[in-house]
Amino acid sequence: MKVILLSISMLALSLSINAQEDVKKREAIEKKESIKEYKKIETEKVEVENSEPKDAQTEKVIVFKNEVIERPEVKYDSQDLFIFEFKNTGKTPILIQNVQTSCGCTNAAKPEEPIQPGKKGEIAVKYDTKRVGQFTKTITVTTNVQTEPIILTIKGTVLPQEVKTEEAPKN
């Protein structure tokens, strides 16, 4: 009988110890989870604190006077340029890193020097006006201040070449 009571006592003690270990394990897991959650919340808080306000993120730093220039009638072989004027409304200099035209019939010249805050700059675009008819061409501008490229557009119609007629001599 003593042996049975001793066995039952040891079994109860063993179960009690296992239950306590399970509780400790569960508490440790919960503690780890709450530490992970705390770290996640702190990381998110730091990201929010370090990011710009929502208005500043959507505010344009480079503001173009026009992003589309349309000329309904362009003379054949005209040397006119499409000039895209812009202003730096930000607090850091703007560097036009690249200006890419949509085809070889269009060339663009970008400013080589950075545009200082509050100052203006321009991108000059030349279209091959020996191509008669309607055209729509895009110019993709990348800068150091915006992650998304800026798309500029030129549109127009090149008129046919004027044919000179000779007048008959008067007698």
C-alpha positions as CSV (number, residue, x, y, z in Angstrom):
1,M,0.0,0.0,0.0
2,K,2.9,2.3,0.8
3,V,4.3,1.5,-2.6
4,I,1.1,2.4,-4.3
5,L,0.7,5.7,-2.4
6,L,4.4,6.5,-3.0
7,S,3.9,5.8,-6.8
8,I,0.7,7.9,-6.9
9,S,2.5,10.7,-5.1
10,M,5.4,10.6,-7.5
11,L,3.1,10.5,-10.5
12,A,1.2,13.6,-9.1
13,L,4.5,15.4,-8.4
14,S,5.7,14.5,-11.9
15,L,2.5,15.8,-13.5
16,S,2.7,19.0,-11.4
17,I,6.3,19.6,-12.5
18,N,5.4,19.0,-16.2
19,A,2.4,21.3,-15.9
20,Q,4.6,24.0,-14.3
21,E,7.2,23.6,-17.1
22,D,4.4,23.8,-19.7
23,V,3.2,27.1,-18.0
24,K,6.7,28.4,-18.0
25,K,7.2,27.5,-21.7
26,R,3.8,29.1,-22.6
27,E,4.8,32.2,-20.7
28,A,8.2,32.3,-22.4
29,I,6.5,32.0,-25.8
30,E,4.0,34.7,-25.0
31,K,6.8,36.9,-23.8
32,K,8.8,36.4,-27.0
33,E,5.6,37.1,-29.0
34,S,5.0,40.3,-27.1
35,I,8.7,41.3,-27.6
36,K,8.3,40.7,-31.3
37,E,5.1,42.7,-31.3
38,Y,6.7,45.5,-29.4
39,K,9.7,45.6,-31.8
40,K,7.3,45.7,-34.7
41,I,5.3,48.6,-33.2
42,E,8.5,50.5,-32.4
43,T,9.9,49.9,-35.9
44,E,6.6,51.2,-37.5
45,K,6.7,54.2,-35.1
46,V,10.3,55.0,-36.1
47,E,9.4,54.7,-39.8
48,V,6.5,57.0,-39.4
49,E,8.6,59.5,-37.5
50,N,11.3,59.4,-40.1
51,S,9.0,59.8,-43.1
52,E,7.9,63.1,-44.5
53,P,4.4,64.3,-43.8
54,K,1.8,63.0,-46.3
55,D,1.5,66.5,-47.9
56,A,5.2,66.8,-48.4
57,Q,5.3,63.4,-50.2
58,T,2.6,64.4,-52.7
59,E,3.9,68.0,-53.1
60,K,5.8,68.5,-56.4
61,V,9.3,69.9,-56.0
62,I,9.7,70.5,-59.7
63,V,6.8,72.4,-61.1
64,F,6.5,72.7,-64.9
65,K,4.7,75.7,-66.4
66,N,3.2,73.2,-69.0
67,E,3.6,69.5,-69.2
68,V,1.9,69.4,-72.7
69,I,2.7,71.9,-75.5
70,E,0.5,71.8,-78.5
71,R,1.0,73.6,-81.8
72,P,-1.8,73.0,-84.3
73,E,0.2,74.3,-87.3
74,V,3.9,73.9,-87.6
75,K,5.7,75.1,-90.8
76,Y,7.6,72.5,-92.7
77,D,11.3,72.5,-91.8
78,S,10.7,74.9,-88.9
79,Q,13.5,75.3,-86.4
80,D,11.2,76.3,-83.6
81,L,11.8,74.6,-80.2
82,F,9.3,73.4,-77.7
83,I,10.4,74.9,-74.4
84,F,9.3,73.4,-71.1
85,E,9.9,75.8,-68.3
86,F,10.0,74.6,-64.7
87,K,10.7,75.9,-61.2
88,N,12.4,74.3,-58.2
89,T,9.9,74.8,-55.4
90,G,11.8,72.5,-53.0
91,K,14.7,73.1,-50.5
92,T,17.4,71.2,-52.4
93,P,19.0,71.7,-55.8
94,I,17.4,69.7,-58.7
95,L,19.6,67.8,-61.0
96,I,18.0,66.7,-64.3
97,Q,19.6,63.3,-64.5
98,N,18.2,62.1,-67.9
99,V,15.8,63.3,-70.6
100,Q,14.7,60.5,-72.9
101,T,12.6,61.1,-76.0
102,S,10.1,58.6,-77.4
103,C,11.7,58.4,-80.8
104,G,14.7,59.5,-82.9
105,C,12.7,62.2,-84.6
106,T,12.8,64.2,-81.3
107,N,15.8,65.7,-79.5
108,A,15.9,67.2,-76.0
109,A,18.4,69.4,-74.2
110,K,18.5,69.4,-70.4
111,P,20.2,71.9,-68.1
112,E,23.7,70.6,-67.1
113,E,23.9,72.6,-63.9
114,P,21.7,71.9,-60.8
115,I,18.7,74.2,-60.5
116,Q,18.9,75.9,-57.1
117,P,15.8,76.2,-54.8
118,G,13.5,79.0,-56.0
119,K,15.2,79.2,-59.4
120,K,13.9,78.3,-62.9
121,G,15.2,76.0,-65.6
122,E,14.1,74.7,-69.0
123,I,14.2,71.7,-71.2
124,A,14.3,72.5,-74.9
125,V,12.8,69.9,-77.3
126,K,13.3,69.9,-81.1
127,Y,11.0,67.9,-83.4
128,D,12.0,66.9,-87.0
129,T,9.6,69.1,-88.9
130,K,10.4,67.5,-92.2
131,R,7.8,64.9,-91.4
132,V,4.5,66.1,-92.6
133,G,1.3,65.4,-90.6
134,Q,0.2,65.0,-87.0
135,F,2.6,64.0,-84.2
136,T,2.5,63.3,-80.5
137,K,5.8,62.6,-78.8
138,T,6.7,62.2,-75.1
139,I,9.8,63.2,-73.2
140,T,10.6,61.3,-70.0
141,V,12.5,63.3,-67.4
142,T,14.2,61.8,-64.4
143,T,15.6,63.9,-61.5
144,N,17.3,63.5,-58.2
145,V,14.2,64.7,-56.3
146,Q,11.4,62.4,-57.5
147,T,11.3,58.7,-57.7
148,E,8.7,58.7,-60.5
149,P,9.7,60.1,-63.9
150,I,8.0,63.2,-65.3
151,I,6.3,62.8,-68.7
152,L,6.2,65.8,-71.0
153,T,4.3,65.8,-74.3
154,I,4.6,67.7,-77.5
155,K,1.8,67.6,-80.1
156,G,1.1,69.3,-83.4
157,T,0.7,69.0,-87.1
158,V,3.5,69.7,-89.6
159,L,2.1,71.5,-92.7
160,P,3.2,70.4,-96.2
161,Q,6.1,72.2,-97.7
162,E,5.0,75.4,-99.5
163,V,5.5,75.2,-103.3
164,K,6.8,78.3,-104.8
165,T,5.1,79.2,-108.1
166,E,6.8,81.4,-110.6
167,E,4.9,84.2,-112.2
168,A,4.8,84.5,-115.9
169,P,6.7,87.6,-117.2
170,K,4.4,90.5,-118.1
171,N,4.7,92.0,-121.5
